Amino acid sequence: MRAAWIVFSSFLLVSVHGAAARAEEVRESHYVMGTLLQVTLEAPTRERGQEIIADGIAVVRHLEREFSDYDNDSDLMRVNRRAGDGPVPVPFELFRILSLCQLMTRSTGGTFDVTVGPLLQLRRNAASAGRIPADDEVDAAFSLVGSDKISLEAPGRVELPRRGMALDLGGIGKGYALERMAASLRAAGVGKALLDFGTSSIVAIGPPQGEAPWRIWIPRGSDMAGSIFLRDRALSTSRSLRRDDDRAETVPHIVDPRSGRWIEDDRQATVVAIDASIAEAWSTALIVDPEGVLDILAAPRDVEAIVFDEHGERRTPRFEEFASWKPARRGGRGTEEKGDGPGVTAKRP
């Protein structure tokens, strides 16, 4: 029996344990898009598995060169620099993800919006200077926000009509990259794989029917809230606060695109969907407006979610069945569960 693989983090714990493999299991970790991408897959041989992973990582690195807002030479930054200068030709993948972003803005009632770049940049600059942005600065940055301002001209031209506008794909880019990598793996014949991007965005390929699904642990604070079983689905977990090591404290990092204000309440949202980019956008939206977005998701759409906030725990109507949700036993830090799932064991450190 294979040894369990457990990834521990402040957001997610992933464990895999099953019967003897019929093929070679290959695992690799790569630092890309500013975080760790961990890949586990089955292949006919180790060498073939390594080749498949290398090809998939190449896809993600290509997208990083298009999507990065930290690389001044990226295609995204070229669009941002030319805001107010007319339409800009862009590669296919950037045009495609921006089209999806406009759709998700409409679907989420405006709670997800990639034009929040000016607000994010204002926050970064102020933090670097050790100060809080003034209200008039926030208002000026907020006036540049709104996906309805973006002009997309097929087959590949993007226009930001006002100088100072800026796009930021941080709330969807990793999920999109995972989906493109998953497509590369499937094209190579992979039928069983787990792609874990920064422990907050995950894609499960397979496992085939008859095998145990991938089990994903969802922590909340110092405890585990429960686990989700994934088969050919994606998962995204977002949280309103994150650790700032320089300031030795947790700080908000998600902004409400409808008001320009930061989400300062402690909120966590996990979304299960058939597509990682869609899951990532919805999890961000749920941080912005849990109640409103849960109401939207009450209608069937192959997207289910669970939210933890000051009101406790809330779920979409079909979450438990769709995500095979299993609440964790109570017992605090160090709780261990055995024998209650399809051959898996996970332990909180």
Residue frames relative to the residue before (quaternion, step in Angstrom):
aa qw qx qy qz dx dy dz
M 1.0000 0.0000 0.0000 0.0000 0.00 0.00 0.00
R 0.4781 -0.6956 0.4580 0.2790 3.55 -0.88 0.91
A 0.5208 -0.6186 0.4839 0.3345 3.56 -1.12 0.64
A 0.5260 -0.6383 0.4552 0.3295 3.55 -1.08 0.71
W 0.2434 -0.7262 0.6233 0.1576 3.54 -1.19 0.68
I 0.0057 -0.8181 0.5732 -0.0463 3.57 -0.62 1.09
V 0.1373 -0.7652 0.6263 0.0578 3.55 -0.86 1.02
F 0.1331 -0.8024 0.5793 0.0544 3.57 -0.63 1.10
S 0.1720 0.7608 -0.6151 0.1151 3.58 -1.03 0.80
S 0.6575 -0.5010 0.3801 0.4151 3.54 -1.33 0.03
F 0.7247 0.4184 -0.2453 0.4895 3.59 1.20 -0.33
L 0.8478 0.0403 0.0661 0.5246 3.55 0.66 -1.13
L 0.1114 -0.7335 0.6603 0.1162 3.50 -1.28 0.51
V 0.0984 -0.7990 0.5928 0.0229 3.54 -0.81 0.99
S 0.0374 0.8036 -0.5937 0.0182 3.59 -0.82 0.90
V 0.1046 -0.7836 0.6119 0.0244 3.51 -1.06 0.83
H 0.1803 0.7663 -0.5972 0.1536 3.57 -0.80 0.96
G 0.1959 0.8136 -0.5253 0.1540 3.59 -0.60 0.94
A 0.7300 -0.3887 0.3151 0.4656 3.49 -1.31 -0.25
A 0.7157 -0.4417 0.3134 0.4409 3.55 -1.31 0.28
A 0.4856 -0.6980 0.4502 0.2726 3.54 -0.87 1.01
R 0.3790 -0.7011 0.5548 0.2387 3.53 -1.14 0.70
A 0.7508 0.2156 -0.1469 0.6068 3.56 1.32 -0.21
E 0.6505 -0.5166 0.3808 0.4061 3.54 -1.29 0.14
E 0.2570 -0.7510 0.5874 0.1583 3.57 -0.90 0.92
V 0.0894 -0.8005 0.5926 -0.0031 3.54 -0.78 1.10
R 0.0407 -0.7978 0.6014 -0.0122 3.57 -0.90 0.97
E 0.0751 0.7843 -0.6122 0.0666 3.54 -0.98 0.90
S 0.1908 -0.7475 0.6229 0.1295 3.55 -1.30 0.47
H 0.0322 -0.7966 0.6032 -0.0235 3.57 -0.95 0.95
Y 0.3277 -0.7204 0.5741 0.2100 3.56 -1.02 0.80
V 0.2249 0.7597 -0.5676 0.2239 3.54 -0.49 1.23
M 0.8194 0.1565 -0.1640 0.5266 3.59 -1.11 0.70
G 0.6999 -0.5204 0.2624 0.4129 3.54 1.03 0.81
T 0.7658 0.2556 -0.1784 0.5624 3.59 1.21 0.24
L 0.6100 -0.5756 0.4141 0.3537 3.56 -1.33 0.06
L 0.1349 -0.7601 0.6331 0.0574 3.54 -0.89 1.02
Q 0.0981 -0.8057 0.5841 0.0055 3.56 -0.57 1.22
V 0.1042 -0.8073 0.5808 -0.0087 3.54 -0.82 1.08
T 0.0060 0.7483 -0.6632 0.0085 3.53 -1.03 0.93
L 0.1514 0.7944 -0.5777 0.1109 3.59 -0.79 0.97
E 0.3694 -0.6823 0.5770 0.2551 3.52 -1.34 0.26
A 0.0184 0.7874 -0.6122 0.0696 3.54 -0.96 0.98
P 0.6703 -0.5090 0.3422 0.4179 3.61 -1.20 0.37
T 0.7871 0.0196 0.0121 0.6164 3.58 1.08 -0.78
R 0.6370 -0.5190 0.3957 0.4102 3.57 -1.23 0.34
E 0.6454 0.5338 -0.3243 0.4398 3.56 0.95 -0.88
R 0.6664 0.4898 -0.3042 0.4726 3.57 0.95 -0.88
G 0.6311 0.5346 -0.3307 0.4545 3.58 1.01 -0.76
Q 0.6519 0.5088 -0.3115 0.4681 3.57 0.98 -0.81
E 0.6278 0.5296 -0.3311 0.4646 3.59 1.04 -0.74
I 0.6615 0.5091 -0.3034 0.4594 3.57 0.95 -0.93
I 0.6525 0.5029 -0.3182 0.4691 3.59 0.95 -0.84
A 0.6376 0.5370 -0.3309 0.4423 3.59 0.95 -0.87
D 0.6523 0.5024 -0.3150 0.4721 3.57 0.99 -0.82
G 0.6618 0.5077 -0.3060 0.4589 3.59 1.00 -0.82
I 0.6432 0.5100 -0.3190 0.4737 3.57 0.98 -0.80
A 0.6071 0.5508 -0.3515 0.4523 3.59 1.06 -0.70
V 0.6141 0.5368 -0.3435 0.4655 3.60 1.06 -0.72
V 0.6768 0.4908 -0.2948 0.4627 3.59 0.90 -0.94
R 0.6596 0.5041 -0.3180 0.4578 3.60 0.93 -0.81
H 0.6059 0.5394 -0.3514 0.4674 3.57 1.09 -0.66
L 0.6712 0.4819 -0.2970 0.4786 3.59 0.94 -0.85
E 0.5918 0.5630 -0.3664 0.4456 3.59 1.07 -0.66
R 0.6576 0.5082 -0.3149 0.4584 3.59 0.97 -0.80
E 0.6724 0.4709 -0.2971 0.4877 3.59 1.16 -0.49
F 0.7974 0.4022 -0.1539 0.4227 3.57 0.86 -1.06
S 0.5362 0.6857 -0.4033 0.2824 3.61 1.11 -0.54
D 0.2220 -0.7534 0.6009 0.1483 3.56 -1.10 0.78
Y 0.6012 0.5250 -0.3677 0.4771 3.58 1.29 0.31
D 0.6680 0.4438 -0.2837 0.5257 3.58 1.26 -0.36
N 0.3670 -0.7689 0.4806 0.2075 3.59 -0.43 1.19
D 0.6778 0.4878 -0.2910 0.4668 3.57 1.22 -0.37
S 0.4617 0.6883 -0.4535 0.3278 3.60 1.25 0.02
D 0.6216 -0.5488 0.4071 0.3830 3.57 -1.24 0.44
L 0.6198 0.5437 -0.3469 0.4471 3.58 1.05 -0.70
M 0.6831 0.4782 -0.2925 0.4681 3.58 0.89 -0.89
R 0.5878 0.5560 -0.3684 0.4578 3.58 1.13 -0.55
V 0.6340 0.5101 -0.3224 0.4837 3.57 1.02 -0.79
N 0.6647 0.5125 -0.3079 0.4479 3.59 0.90 -0.92
R 0.6636 0.5129 -0.3117 0.4465 3.58 0.94 -0.85
R 0.7411 0.4071 -0.2178 0.4874 3.56 1.08 -0.69
A 0.2690 0.7579 -0.5380 0.2525 3.58 1.20 0.48
G 0.7994 0.2563 -0.2236 0.4953 3.55 -0.86 1.03
D 0.6553 0.5265 -0.3021 0.4495 3.58 1.30 -0.09
G 0.6676 -0.4865 0.3154 0.4670 3.60 1.22 0.14
P 0.7445 -0.4116 0.2792 0.4453 3.60 -1.31 0.03
V 0.1873 -0.7713 0.6040 0.0721 3.55 -1.13 0.84
P 0.4008 -0.6920 0.5345 0.2735 3.65 -0.81 0.89
V 0.0333 -0.8021 0.5961 -0.0106 3.59 -0.95 0.90
P 0.5977 -0.5606 0.4213 0.3885 3.61 -1.20 0.42
F 0.7068 -0.4886 0.3193 0.3996 3.54 -1.29 0.47
E 0.6962 0.4938 -0.3032 0.4238 3.60 0.76 -1.03
L 0.6499 0.5033 -0.3281 0.4654 3.61 0.96 -0.74
F 0.6383 0.5056 -0.3278 0.4791 3.59 0.98 -0.78
R 0.6599 0.5274 -0.3043 0.4402 3.57 0.96 -0.88
I 0.6967 0.4569 -0.2971 0.4665 3.60 0.85 -0.88
L 0.6330 0.5169 -0.3432 0.4630 3.61 1.05 -0.62
S 0.6033 0.5320 -0.3526 0.4781 3.58 1.10 -0.61
L 0.6459 0.5051 -0.3083 0.4824 3.56 1.01 -0.84
C 0.6338 0.5432 -0.3322 0.4392 3.59 0.99 -0.81
Q 0.6420 0.5078 -0.3319 0.4688 3.59 0.95 -0.77
L 0.6309 0.5239 -0.3236 0.4720 3.57 1.03 -0.79
M 0.6907 0.4775 -0.2892 0.4598 3.60 0.90 -0.90
T 0.5844 0.5554 -0.3785 0.4548 3.60 1.09 -0.55
R 0.6717 0.4758 -0.2959 0.4846 3.57 0.94 -0.87
S 0.6689 0.5226 -0.3067 0.4305 3.60 0.91 -0.91
T 0.7506 0.4021 -0.2095 0.4807 3.58 0.99 -0.84
G 0.5074 -0.6715 0.4131 0.3478 3.57 1.22 0.19
G 0.7046 -0.4855 0.2584 0.4484 3.57 1.11 0.68
T 0.5091 0.6621 -0.4212 0.3535 3.61 1.23 0.06
F 0.7006 0.2918 -0.2380 0.6061 3.58 1.31 -0.17
D 0.1825 0.7868 -0.5629 0.1751 3.58 -0.72 1.03
V 0.3094 -0.7913 0.5025 0.1601 3.60 -0.62 1.12
T 0.5706 0.5926 -0.3990 0.4049 3.63 1.19 0.04
V 0.4280 0.7104 -0.4590 0.3188 3.61 1.25 0.30
G 0.2994 0.8009 -0.4787 0.1997 3.61 1.24 0.11
P 0.6651 0.5034 -0.3361 0.4374 3.67 0.81 -0.82
L 0.6562 0.5008 -0.3139 0.4692 3.60 1.03 -0.74
L 0.6527 0.5072 -0.3154 0.4662 3.58 0.98 -0.81
Q 0.6645 0.4994 -0.3071 0.4634 3.57 0.96 -0.86
L 0.6143 0.5414 -0.3423 0.4608 3.58 1.04 -0.76
R 0.6564 0.5120 -0.3057 0.4621 3.56 0.96 -0.91
R 0.6574 0.5105 -0.3167 0.4548 3.60 0.90 -0.89
N 0.6773 0.4990 -0.2986 0.4506 3.58 0.86 -0.95
A 0.6613 0.5015 -0.3082 0.4650 3.57 0.98 -0.85
A 0.6437 0.5221 -0.3217 0.4579 3.59 1.01 -0.84
S 0.6365 0.5285 -0.3252 0.4581 3.57 1.01 -0.80
A 0.7092 0.4285 -0.2454 0.5033 3.56 1.12 -0.69
G 0.4705 -0.7068 0.4192 0.3214 3.58 1.31 0.02
R 0.6380 0.5072 -0.3467 0.4641 3.58 1.01 0.72
I 0.4591 -0.6391 0.5368 0.3043 3.55 -1.36 0.14
P 0.5111 -0.6570 0.4406 0.3362 3.64 -0.83 0.87
A 0.4653 -0.6663 0.5078 0.2858 3.56 -1.05 0.78
D 0.6542 -0.5408 0.3577 0.3894 3.56 -1.18 0.57
D 0.6689 0.4989 -0.3242 0.4456 3.59 0.93 -0.80
E 0.6051 0.5364 -0.3523 0.4712 3.59 1.15 -0.56
V 0.6453 0.5102 -0.3154 0.4731 3.57 0.98 -0.86
D 0.6552 0.5166 -0.3147 0.4526 3.58 0.92 -0.87
A 0.6543 0.5093 -0.3160 0.4611 3.59 0.98 -0.82
A 0.6633 0.4866 -0.3053 0.4796 3.59 0.97 -0.83
F 0.6547 0.5321 -0.3126 0.4365 3.56 0.99 -0.86
S 0.6052 0.5774 -0.3556 0.4170 3.59 1.09 -0.62
L 0.6715 0.4912 -0.2867 0.4750 3.59 1.26 -0.37
V 0.5789 0.6095 -0.3562 0.4080 3.59 1.30 -0.13
G 0.5105 0.6362 -0.4882 0.3103 3.56 -1.13 0.74
S 0.3541 -0.7662 0.4966 0.2022 3.57 -0.44 1.19
D 0.5686 0.5941 -0.3908 0.4134 3.57 1.19 -0.40
K 0.6022 0.5671 -0.3549 0.4356 3.58 1.25 -0.30
I 0.5890 0.5821 -0.3731 0.4184 3.61 1.19 -0.46
S 0.1689 -0.7587 0.6205 0.1038 3.55 -1.04 0.81
L 0.0713 -0.7869 0.6129 0.0056 3.57 -0.73 1.13
E 0.0618 -0.8026 0.5932 -0.0129 3.55 -0.64 1.18
A 0.3415 -0.7450 0.5358 0.2033 3.58 -0.49 1.19
P 0.5772 -0.1359 -0.7982 -0.1058 1.53 -2.19 1.24
G 0.8579 0.0022 0.0198 0.5134 3.66 1.06 -0.12
R 0.4916 0.6144 -0.4764 0.3923 3.58 0.65 1.11
V 0.1122 -0.7926 0.5992 0.0090 3.53 -0.94 1.03
E 0.0466 -0.7992 0.5987 0.0247 3.55 -1.00 0.82
L 0.1364 -0.7180 0.6771 0.0858 3.50 -1.04 0.96
P 0.3206 -0.8351 0.4095 0.1793 3.60 -0.14 1.24
R 0.7677 0.3395 -0.1910 0.5088 3.61 1.11 -0.49
R 0.5053 -0.6363 0.4903 0.3152 3.55 -0.99 0.85
G 0.7393 0.3680 -0.2978 0.4789 3.54 -0.98 0.90
M 0.5174 0.6053 -0.4343 0.4211 3.61 1.22 -0.22
A 0.0220 0.7991 -0.5996 0.0383 3.57 -1.13 0.65
L 0.3121 -0.7426 0.5699 0.1624 3.53 -1.06 0.88
D 0.0459 -0.7732 0.6322 0.0204 3.56 -1.15 0.70
L 0.1963 -0.8215 0.5310 0.0675 3.57 -0.60 1.19
G 0.3061 0.8022 -0.4721 0.1998 3.58 1.24 0.33
G 0.7068 0.4663 -0.2664 0.4604 3.60 1.14 -0.51
I 0.7848 0.2593 -0.1486 0.5429 3.59 1.25 0.11
G 0.5519 0.6836 -0.3774 0.2926 3.60 1.12 -0.59
K 0.6719 0.4931 -0.3137 0.4550 3.59 0.91 -0.84
G 0.6384 0.5202 -0.3296 0.4617 3.57 1.01 -0.76
Y 0.6366 0.5209 -0.3189 0.4709 3.57 1.00 -0.83
A 0.6593 0.5092 -0.3089 0.4590 3.59 0.94 -0.90
L 0.6293 0.5306 -0.3372 0.4568 3.59 1.02 -0.75
E 0.6524 0.5130 -0.3200 0.4570 3.59 0.95 -0.83
R 0.6627 0.4901 -0.3124 0.4723 3.60 0.98 -0.78
M 0.6389 0.5011 -0.3272 0.4835 3.59 1.06 -0.70
A 0.6313 0.5335 -0.3319 0.4546 3.58 0.98 -0.81
A 0.6239 0.5291 -0.3344 0.4679 3.59 1.04 -0.75
S 0.6359 0.5230 -0.3237 0.4661 3.59 1.04 -0.77
L 0.6669 0.4989 -0.3020 0.4638 3.58 0.96 -0.84
R 0.6538 0.5052 -0.3224 0.4620 3.58 0.94 -0.83
A 0.6377 0.5304 -0.3248 0.4545 3.58 1.02 -0.82
A 0.6772 0.4709 -0.2806 0.4909 3.59 1.19 -0.56
G 0.6207 -0.5946 0.3237 0.3956 3.58 1.27 0.15
V 0.4290 0.7008 -0.4713 0.3205 3.60 1.22 0.19
G 0.1279 -0.8146 0.5639 0.0460 3.56 -0.82 1.02
K 0.7726 0.2052 -0.1253 0.5876 3.56 1.30 -0.10
A 0.3014 0.7396 -0.5491 0.2463 3.57 -0.54 1.19
L 0.1502 -0.7434 0.6408 0.1189 3.52 -1.30 0.43
L 0.1093 -0.7798 0.6161 0.0205 3.56 -0.79 1.12
D 0.0385 -0.8194 0.5693 -0.0553 3.56 -0.50 1.23
F 0.0856 -0.8285 0.5533 -0.0118 3.56 -0.30 1.32
G 0.8489 -0.1065 0.0371 0.5163 3.55 -0.39 1.25
T 0.5126 -0.6775 0.3707 0.3752 3.58 1.33 0.40
S 0.6696 0.4781 -0.3220 0.4683 3.62 1.20 0.23
S 0.7565 0.2065 -0.1613 0.5992 3.60 1.23 -0.20
I 0.0036 -0.8275 0.5540 -0.0915 3.55 -0.63 1.20
V 0.0858 -0.7544 0.6474 0.0660 3.55 -1.18 0.72
A 0.1689 -0.7681 0.6119 0.0845 3.54 -0.96 0.96
I 0.1409 -0.7371 0.6565 0.0761 3.55 -0.90 1.01
G 0.7900 0.0638 -0.0909 0.6029 3.58 -0.50 1.16
P 0.5334 0.1001 -0.7283 -0.4184 1.52 -2.19 -1.17
P 0.6613 -0.4912 0.3638 0.4349 3.60 -1.24 0.28
Q 0.6285 -0.5187 0.4131 0.4065 3.55 -1.21 0.48
G 0.7104 0.4003 -0.3251 0.4790 3.54 -0.99 0.88
E 0.6945 0.3782 -0.2621 0.5531 3.57 1.27 -0.30
A 0.6008 -0.5639 0.4235 0.3764 3.56 -1.23 0.49
P 0.4491 -0.6791 0.5030 0.2898 3.61 -0.96 0.78
W 0.6077 -0.5238 0.4387 0.4048 3.54 -1.33 0.19
R 0.2246 -0.7821 0.5687 0.1206 3.57 -0.92 0.90
I 0.1180 -0.7965 0.5929 0.0112 3.55 -0.79 1.11
W 0.2346 -0.7819 0.5646 0.1220 3.57 -0.74 1.07
I 0.1911 -0.7799 0.5913 0.0743 3.55 -0.96 0.95
P 0.1843 -0.7958 0.5657 0.1124 3.63 -0.43 1.15
R 0.0712 -0.7420 0.6602 0.0929 3.51 -1.35 0.28
G 0.8017 -0.0344 -0.0259 0.5962 3.56 -0.31 1.23
S 0.7852 -0.2796 0.2314 0.5017 3.58 -0.89 -0.96
D 0.6595 0.4698 -0.3051 0.5011 3.60 1.29 -0.03
M 0.4337 -0.6165 0.5638 0.3377 3.52 -1.38 0.02
A 0.3876 -0.7287 0.5170 0.2267 3.56 -0.82 1.01
G 0.7221 -0.3413 0.2612 0.5421 3.56 1.03 -0.81
S 0.4143 -0.6992 0.5240 0.2546 3.52 -1.30 -0.20
I 0.2421 -0.7410 0.6153 0.1171 3.49 -1.33 0.57
F 0.2453 -0.7575 0.5868 0.1472 3.58 -1.02 0.79
L 0.1207 -0.8259 0.5504 0.0173 3.57 -0.64 1.15
R 0.0729 0.7406 -0.6663 0.0473 3.50 -1.13 0.86
D 0.8296 -0.1208 0.0272 0.5444 3.59 -0.50 1.24
R 0.5942 0.5097 -0.3973 0.4789 3.54 0.90 1.00
A 0.3656 -0.7204 0.5520 0.2063 3.54 -1.34 0.21
L 0.1576 -0.7768 0.6065 0.0624 3.52 -1.26 0.53
S 0.0159 -0.7768 0.6294 0.0162 3.54 -1.14 0.71
T 0.0902 -0.7753 0.6234 0.0465 3.56 -1.01 0.86
S 0.0466 -0.7845 0.6184 -0.0040 3.57 -0.88 1.02
R 0.0927 -0.7757 0.6215 0.0593 3.53 -1.23 0.57
S 0.5348 -0.6767 0.4102 0.2962 3.55 -0.99 0.85
L 0.7710 0.2831 -0.1451 0.5516 3.58 1.10 -0.69
R 0.0195 -0.7889 0.6134 0.0302 3.55 -1.12 0.64
R 0.6027 -0.5968 0.4079 0.3381 3.52 -1.25 0.52
D 0.1397 -0.7479 0.6451 0.0703 3.53 -0.97 0.97
D 0.2943 -0.8041 0.4896 0.1644 3.57 -0.16 1.30
D 0.6203 0.5543 -0.3530 0.4282 3.59 1.04 -0.66
R 0.7567 0.3458 -0.1845 0.5232 3.56 1.04 -0.80
A 0.3368 -0.7769 0.4688 0.2516 3.60 1.35 -0.07
E 0.6607 0.4345 -0.3260 0.5181 3.56 0.94 0.96
T 0.4962 -0.6126 0.5088 0.3459 3.54 -1.31 0.18
V 0.0832 -0.8013 0.5924 0.0002 3.54 -0.98 0.90
P 0.5374 -0.5999 0.4676 0.3642 3.61 -1.16 0.47
H 0.0589 -0.8145 0.5763 0.0300 3.57 -1.09 0.66
I 0.6581 0.4340 -0.3152 0.5284 3.59 1.29 0.20
V 0.2002 -0.7977 0.5644 0.0708 3.53 -0.84 1.05
D 0.4373 -0.6619 0.5411 0.2791 3.55 -1.15 0.67
P 0.3153 -0.7889 0.4914 0.1919 3.64 -0.38 1.15
R 0.6098 0.5606 -0.3530 0.4351 3.59 1.25 -0.19
S 0.7953 0.2551 -0.1224 0.5361 3.58 1.20 -0.47
G 0.4245 -0.7051 0.4642 0.3272 3.58 1.17 -0.51
R 0.5868 0.5851 -0.3628 0.4262 3.59 1.28 0.09
W 0.4907 -0.6790 0.4720 0.2745 3.55 -1.15 0.72
I 0.4386 -0.6671 0.5344 0.2778 3.56 -1.16 0.67
E 0.0889 -0.8471 0.5239 -0.0010 3.56 -0.29 1.28
D 0.5435 0.5819 -0.4140 0.4411 3.62 1.25 -0.16
D 0.5000 -0.6477 0.4887 0.3028 3.56 -1.18 0.62
R 0.1420 0.7930 -0.5719 0.1546 3.56 -0.36 1.28
Q 0.0537 -0.7717 0.6331 0.0268 3.54 -1.18 0.67
A 0.0302 -0.8001 0.5990 -0.0160 3.57 -0.94 0.91
T 0.0808 -0.7648 0.6380 0.0402 3.55 -1.05 0.86
V 0.0973 -0.7989 0.5935 0.0009 3.54 -0.84 1.07
V 0.1338 -0.7491 0.6436 0.0822 3.54 -1.09 0.81
A 0.1012 0.7919 -0.5881 0.1294 3.56 -0.80 1.06
I 0.5944 -0.5709 0.4189 0.3813 3.56 -1.28 0.05
D 0.7545 0.2623 -0.1495 0.5827 3.60 1.28 -0.15
A 0.4723 -0.7192 0.4366 0.2627 3.60 -0.80 1.05
S 0.6377 0.5189 -0.3467 0.4516 3.60 1.00 -0.69
I 0.6434 0.5053 -0.3161 0.4804 3.57 1.02 -0.76
A 0.6371 0.5247 -0.3252 0.4615 3.59 0.97 -0.86
E 0.6673 0.5128 -0.3058 0.4452 3.58 0.94 -0.89
A 0.6521 0.5077 -0.3195 0.4636 3.58 0.94 -0.82
W 0.6767 0.4874 -0.3026 0.4615 3.60 0.91 -0.86
S 0.6427 0.5157 -0.3473 0.4476 3.63 0.96 -0.73
T 0.6193 0.5153 -0.3389 0.4860 3.60 1.08 -0.65
A 0.6529 0.5231 -0.3118 0.4504 3.58 0.92 -0.90
L 0.6549 0.5237 -0.3148 0.4447 3.58 0.99 -0.81
I 0.5996 0.5347 -0.3662 0.4697 3.59 1.11 -0.53
V 0.6630 0.5196 -0.3024 0.4461 3.58 0.98 -0.84
D 0.8109 -0.0503 0.0908 0.5760 3.60 0.83 -0.97
P 0.1984 -0.8322 0.5032 0.1221 3.62 0.30 1.21
E 0.7066 0.4759 -0.2859 0.4387 3.58 0.72 -1.02
G 0.6937 0.4840 -0.2873 0.4494 3.59 0.83 -0.95
V 0.6958 0.4608 -0.2862 0.4708 3.57 0.91 -0.86
L 0.6015 0.5337 -0.3666 0.4679 3.62 1.06 -0.59
D 0.6143 0.5314 -0.3451 0.4703 3.59 1.06 -0.68
I 0.6388 0.5133 -0.3279 0.4700 3.61 0.97 -0.81
L 0.7207 0.4561 -0.2438 0.4618 3.57 0.93 -0.95
A 0.4537 0.6763 -0.4628 0.3501 3.59 1.24 0.01
A 0.6325 0.4891 -0.3271 0.5037 3.59 1.20 -0.49
P 0.5472 -0.6411 0.4162 0.3411 3.63 -0.88 0.86
R 0.2005 0.7822 -0.5715 0.1461 3.61 -0.86 0.97
D 0.5317 -0.6448 0.3993 0.3770 3.64 1.17 0.48
V 0.6092 0.4526 -0.3762 0.5315 3.57 1.10 0.80
E 0.0446 0.7973 -0.5987 0.0625 3.57 -0.70 1.09
A 0.0940 -0.8330 0.5448 -0.0193 3.58 -1.03 0.75
I 0.1478 -0.7275 0.6581 0.1257 3.50 -1.40 0.36
V 0.1269 -0.7991 0.5871 0.0245 3.57 -0.93 0.96
F 0.1233 -0.7500 0.6459 0.0707 3.55 -1.11 0.84
D 0.2033 0.7676 -0.5867 0.1589 3.57 -0.76 1.03
E 0.7939 -0.3064 0.2097 0.4815 3.57 -1.26 -0.35
H 0.6632 0.4938 -0.3028 0.4740 3.58 1.23 -0.34
G 0.6340 -0.5157 0.3350 0.4689 3.57 1.26 -0.02
E 0.6920 -0.4319 0.3668 0.4473 3.54 -1.00 -0.93
R 0.0184 0.7874 -0.6147 0.0430 3.56 -0.90 1.01
R 0.1227 -0.8060 0.5781 0.0335 3.57 -1.06 0.80
T 0.5224 -0.5604 0.5223 0.3746 3.52 -1.33 0.24
P 0.6962 -0.5347 0.2764 0.3911 3.60 -1.11 0.62
R 0.7942 0.3073 -0.1540 0.5011 3.61 0.95 -0.80
F 0.3070 0.8019 -0.4778 0.1856 3.57 1.27 0.20
E 0.6760 0.5269 -0.3194 0.4042 3.58 0.73 -1.03
E 0.7077 0.4380 -0.2620 0.4885 3.59 0.92 -0.89
F 0.6725 0.5229 -0.2993 0.4297 3.60 0.87 -0.98
A 0.7782 0.3315 -0.1600 0.5088 3.57 0.97 -0.89
S 0.3470 -0.7344 0.4983 0.3032 3.60 1.29 -0.06
W 0.1171 0.8501 -0.5005 0.1148 3.54 1.01 0.91
K 0.0212 -0.7804 0.6248 -0.0092 3.54 -0.97 0.93
P 0.3403 -0.7503 0.5221 0.2206 3.64 -0.39 1.13
A 0.4896 -0.6586 0.4888 0.2959 3.56 -1.13 0.71
R 0.5295 -0.5820 0.4987 0.3636 3.53 -1.22 0.47
R 0.4780 -0.6542 0.4989 0.3077 3.55 -1.07 0.66
G 0.3374 0.7453 -0.5293 0.2251 3.55 -1.09 0.63
G 0.5014 -0.6980 0.4015 0.3166 3.53 1.31 0.00
R 0.7862 -0.3187 0.2455 0.4690 3.51 -1.37 -0.20
G 0.7629 0.3175 -0.2623 0.4983 3.54 -0.88 0.98
T 0.3818 0.7327 -0.4821 0.2915 3.57 1.27 0.05
E 0.1118 -0.7887 0.6025 0.0496 3.56 -0.98 0.84
E 0.1308 -0.7755 0.6142 0.0656 3.56 -1.04 0.81
K 0.0463 0.7927 -0.6052 0.0567 3.56 -0.89 0.93
G 0.8520 0.2439 -0.1486 0.4387 3.49 -1.21 0.56
D 0.6381 0.5376 -0.3453 0.4296 3.61 1.18 0.21
G 0.7284 0.3330 -0.2262 0.5544 3.58 1.23 0.29
P 0.7047 -0.4775 0.3209 0.4152 3.56 -1.26 -0.05
G 0.8055 -0.3192 0.1660 0.4708 3.56 0.36 1.25
V 0.5466 0.6076 -0.4154 0.3993 3.60 0.95 0.75
T 0.0861 -0.7646 0.6354 0.0650 3.52 -1.25 0.52
A 0.0439 0.7889 -0.6119 0.0365 3.58 -0.89 0.88
K 0.0585 -0.8003 0.5967 0.0126 3.54 -1.04 0.77
R 0.3884 -0.7081 0.5450 0.2253 3.53 -0.91 0.96
P 0.4378 -0.7134 0.4698 0.2804 3.64 -0.81 0.95
